[in-house]
Amino acid sequence: IQIKKQKFMSNRYAHSYRGFDYLNLDEQLTTEQKLIRDSVRSWVNTSVIPIIEDCAQNSEFPRHLVKELGEIGALGPHIPTEYGGGGLDAITYGLIMQELERGDSGIRSCASVQSSLVMYPIWKYGSEEQKHKFLPKLAKGEFLGSFGLTEPNHGSDPSSMETRLIKHGDKYLLNGSKMWITNSPLCDIAVVWAKNEEGHVVGCIVEREMKGFSTPEIKGKWSLRASITGELLFEDVEIPAENILPLAKGLKAPLSCLSSARFGIACGAVGAAMDCLHHAVEYSKERKQFGKPLAGFQLTQKKLAELLTEISKAQLLSLQLGKLNIEGKITPAQISMGKRNNVEMALNTARECRQICGAMGITGDFPFMRHAMNLESVITYEGTHEVHLLITGMDLTGENAFG
């Protein structure tokens, strides 16, 4: 759906956005990392901000932005260049996700799914033929991908999945369903996880034209309204042997993809929080009550200072996770801590900033309600808030509290 860009920014103070770096963390970034972040920030200002409120209000996914995401290098930035990716490090990937989510969680979700849940498993677990066939097109935004793990009856417990991939002659038959799948109604391919005859989790690439494959849209969402979500349905879908991911053995394969995506979510949520704080600060300096700006009241300053503190802590957490990632030392439990903390922080920030701006905060002139509604999904998907708490708890105590 092509949507005409509005003449002015849809959010009142978007044009003056500079981000927040209270602890001078930019000094720890390379020149290239800052240039890429600023380039994505500029793209968000020109291509996302002017249309995103209308997209959210009308529940429309701006499909035309997918190719633009490819053009700016936001699809598969951490995939090697030989396969069409950017060959960038984890910190840069996190900064890209931060800027995209400043625009909207739905835009970041689209890029995150494409990068970490579709391109990453093909790169890590696929054959050379699969990598060269799919990754360059995904990187350019010519193909849109989705990731099929969650099922109608199995969300937090993927080990109980019911989807089956059974060998049938020289091919495989895929039967089952996946739910709450970002990009699915428009996807060209889907990386799908299923159990084989032995009950082991395996991965395969499902292509749009395959008979028996359908992707109905889930409508009526109050969250991620500028993102398109649906199901993946498989009725005796014939999967050729060359579409099986040869190196994906067991549940650890899809969980490793989630770790990559969760890192991006932890970084992305910081962008949503910074966007909210920026608008709240600017509004509080303009809005006068009882003869002076809201920013001049102690209670307002308390709220703003606390929000800045929490954002700064989340930035530190994201940066350290990025460094650990680059060094190959990061653990899934550390990523869980980052995802859980930063998304909760961003959701609280959106709510508090809305209150600072009073009734104006519920309008589309400000991003608070849109971010807050989006983050209600982000705090649940790719591991619920409670699941990540238990992951960290198990890592801390050595005791499994699941089930």
NORTABEL-V283906 format. One record per helix or strand of 2 or more residues. SS is the DSSP state (H for helix, E for strand). FROM is the first residue (numbers start at 1). TO is the last residue. If there is no record, write none. Layout:
# NORTABEL-V283906
ss from to
SS FROM TO
SS FROM TO
This chain:
# NORTABEL-V283906
ss from to
H 14 16
H 25 28
H 31 58
H 65 71
H 81 83
H 90 103
H 105 125
H 128 140
E 145 148
H 158 160
E 164 168
E 171 182
H 184 186
E 189 195
E 201 207
E 213 214
E 229 240
H 241 243
H 251 286
E 288 289
E 292 293
H 294 296
H 298 327
H 332 356
H 358 362
H 368 378
H 385 397
